[in-house]
Amino acid sequence: MLSVVQVWNPDDWEIFVQSLLHGRHGPLHVQKIPAVHKGDYGIDYYCTKDAVAYQCYAVEEPIDISVRADRQKKKITKDVGKLIKNHVEVGKLFHGVPVRHWVLMAPLHDSKDVNLHCAKKTKDLRGANCTEFDPTVEVIIQDPTNFPSTTVAVGMSALSKVTLSVPMPSEEEMATWRHGDKDLLIYLPMPQKNSKKELRSTSLITR
């Protein structure tokens, strides 16, 4: 059976996750923490309304399950540590409301070992005895399967939108194309004289 894994670069994954979170919490309830200035406290996005923090992480694919799980576990350990270290600042972000969930957002979660590691890090987070974290705070991992298909589709379509601006061909170029492959060129409007419009779309068939 063929197994297909979506390959993500970190920037696209963060954009996609933001779209998913907008669908879950609403755009006005999702905030981003830029990491370029003094770090991100182990948080990429957060929602104060639901007291949840999110960290995005997309491993470099393709890799096997064990390697993927190992890298996800290391990421969880690193960022939960950052969360505890910066608990005072985290509390300010959440306006004093204790954080109830810290979620690693990954493109693919396919190993129970990561669940066991999340349970271990949950114990560490609760054991830190920081008032910024709810006594029942949980560390979990989620992927797109935890979201409605409509929400996932909206996120994917946002990444797929490409805007092209194609200059209108000259009359000489049009004449050349018309004498070429008539099956390839199905529709291409004649350029209007003195027109400054740009050709926005062209219908083509490839054999």
C-alpha positions, 0 to 999 in steps of 0.5 A, spaced: 500 500 500 502 506 497 503 511 503 503 518 502 506 524 506 505 531 505 512 535 505 511 542 509 516 547 510 516 550 517 513 557 514 507 554 510 506 549 516 505 555 521 501 559 516 496 552 515 496 551 522 494 559 523 488 557 519 486 551 522 486 555 529 482 560 526 477 555 524 477 552 531 477 559 536 475 564 531 480 569 528 480 574 534 481 569 539 488 567 536 494 571 537 501 569 534 508 570 538 514 572 533 520 568 535 525 573 531 525 578 537 527 574 544 524 568 542 517 565 543 517 562 550 515 555 547 509 558 544 507 560 536 500 561 537 495 562 543 488 563 545 486 566 552 479 565 551 480 557 551 487 558 555 491 554 550 498 554 547 500 551 541 507 550 538 508 548 530 513 543 528 514 540 521 519 534 521 523 534 514 520 528 510 520 523 508 523 519 514 520 513 518 515 513 524 521 512 529 525 518 527 519 522 526 517 520 533 524 521 536 524 528 533 517 530 536 519 528 543 525 532 543 521 538 540 516 537 546 521 536 551 525 543 549 519 547 548 515 545 555 522 547 558 522 554 555 514 554 557 516 553 564 523 557 564 518 563 562 512 562 566 512 569 569 512 572 562 507 566 559 502 568 565 502 575 562 500 573 555 494 569 558 492 575 563 493 571 569 488 565 566 492 559 568 494 555 561 490 548 561 493 545 554 500 546 551 499 543 544 504 541 539 501 541 532 504 536 527 503 535 520 503 527 522 502 524 529 503 516 528 506 513 534 503 512 541 510 513 544 509 521 543 503 520 547 507 517 552 512 522 552 506 527 552 504 524 559 511 524 562 511 532 560 504 533 563 507 530 569 513 535 569 509 541 567 504 540 573 510 538 578 513 545 576 508 548 581 507 554 577 500 558 578 501 560 571 499 553 569 492 550 571 493 544 576 490 539 570 494 542 565 496 537 559 501 537 554 498 533 547 500 533 540 495 534 534 495 533 527 490 536 521 485 529 523 483 533 529 480 538 525 473 538 521 475 537 514 472 543 512 477 547 516 483 543 513 480 544 506 480 552 507 487 552 510 489 548 504 486 552 499 489 558 502 496 555 501 494 554 493 492 561 491 497 563 486 496 570 482 499 571 476 500 577 472 501 575 464 502 581 459 498 581 453 501 578 447 502 582 441 499 581 434 505 578 431 505 573 437 498 571 436 499 570 429 505 565 430 501 561 435 495 561 431 499 557 425 502 552 431 498 547 434 491 548 434 489 543 439 494 546 444 491 553 444 483 553 445 482 560 447 486 566 447 483 573 446 485 577 440 489 583 443 485 590 443 489 596 440 492 601 445 489 596 450 493 596 457 489 590 460 493 584 462 491 577 460 489 574 467 487 567 464 489 562 458 485 555 457 490 550 455 490 542 454 496 538 455 496 531 451 
